[in-house]
Amino acid sequence: MFMTKQQMVTARTLGVALVTAVSLASCATYKEEFAGINSRLDQLDTRVQGAAQSAESANQSAQQANQRLDQIEGRVQRLEQAPRRTPRG
């Protein structure tokens, strides 16, 4: 019933090999999960960069529109302050 020294060494070696195999198999699973997560993060990063560029473009367009409105506002104020003309005829 008692194990010999040789059987103990064999059992211990088999146990270490089994634990190592299970550990390596789980590492492969984690690598696949990390690869999937990294892929999703890359996609999100691309979307965020695109949104940031769109926002910057919209901001520039809004600034240009505001400048045009400021120019027109000056003209409108001059026209409103100008004396009224009497119609001809």
C-alpha positions as CSV (number, residue, x, y, z in Angstrom):
1,M,0.0,0.0,0.0
2,F,2.9,2.4,0.6
3,M,4.4,4.1,-2.3
4,T,8.1,3.6,-3.0
5,K,10.4,6.4,-3.4
6,Q,10.5,6.0,-7.2
7,Q,6.7,6.0,-7.4
8,M,6.6,9.2,-5.3
9,V,9.0,10.9,-7.6
10,T,7.0,9.8,-10.6
11,A,3.8,11.0,-9.1
12,R,5.3,14.4,-8.2
13,T,6.7,14.8,-11.7
14,L,3.3,13.9,-13.2
15,G,1.6,16.4,-10.9
16,V,3.9,19.2,-11.8
17,A,3.5,18.4,-15.5
18,L,-0.3,18.4,-15.1
19,V,-0.3,21.8,-13.3
20,T,2.0,23.3,-15.9
21,A,-0.1,22.0,-18.8
22,V,-3.3,23.5,-17.3
23,S,-1.5,26.8,-16.6
24,L,-0.3,27.1,-20.2
25,A,-3.7,26.3,-21.6
26,S,-5.3,29.0,-19.5
27,C,-2.6,31.5,-20.7
28,A,-3.5,30.8,-24.3
29,T,-7.2,31.6,-23.5
30,Y,-6.2,34.9,-21.9
31,K,-4.1,35.8,-24.9
32,E,-7.1,35.4,-27.2
33,E,-9.2,37.4,-24.9
34,F,-6.6,40.2,-24.7
35,A,-6.3,40.2,-28.4
36,G,-10.1,40.6,-28.8
37,I,-10.1,43.4,-26.2
38,N,-7.2,45.2,-27.9
39,S,-9.0,44.9,-31.3
40,R,-12.1,46.6,-29.8
41,L,-10.0,49.3,-28.2
42,D,-8.3,50.0,-31.5
43,Q,-11.7,50.3,-33.2
44,L,-12.9,52.7,-30.5
45,D,-9.8,54.7,-30.8
46,T,-10.3,55.1,-34.5
47,R,-13.9,56.2,-33.9
48,V,-12.9,58.7,-31.3
49,Q,-10.3,60.2,-33.6
50,G,-12.8,60.5,-36.4
51,A,-15.3,62.2,-34.1
52,A,-12.6,64.6,-32.9
53,Q,-11.7,65.5,-36.5
54,S,-15.4,66.1,-37.3
55,A,-15.8,68.2,-34.2
56,E,-12.8,70.3,-35.1
57,S,-14.1,70.8,-38.6
58,A,-17.5,71.8,-37.3
59,N,-15.9,74.2,-34.9
60,Q,-13.9,75.9,-37.7
61,S,-17.0,76.2,-39.8
62,A,-18.9,77.8,-36.9
63,Q,-16.1,80.3,-36.4
64,Q,-16.1,81.3,-40.0
65,A,-19.9,81.7,-39.9
66,N,-19.6,83.9,-36.8
67,Q,-17.0,86.1,-38.5
68,R,-19.3,86.5,-41.5
69,L,-22.2,87.4,-39.2
70,D,-20.0,90.0,-37.4
71,Q,-19.2,91.6,-40.8
72,I,-22.8,91.6,-41.8
73,E,-23.9,93.0,-38.5
74,G,-21.7,96.1,-39.0
75,R,-23.2,96.7,-42.4
76,V,-26.8,96.4,-41.0
77,Q,-26.1,98.8,-38.2
78,R,-24.7,101.4,-40.6
79,L,-27.8,101.0,-42.8
80,E,-30.1,101.3,-39.8
81,Q,-28.4,104.5,-38.7
82,A,-28.3,106.1,-42.1
83,P,-30.9,108.8,-42.7
84,R,-34.0,107.6,-44.5
85,R,-34.3,108.5,-48.1
86,T,-37.4,109.9,-49.5
87,P,-38.8,107.9,-52.4
88,R,-38.6,109.5,-55.8
89,G,-41.4,110.0,-58.0
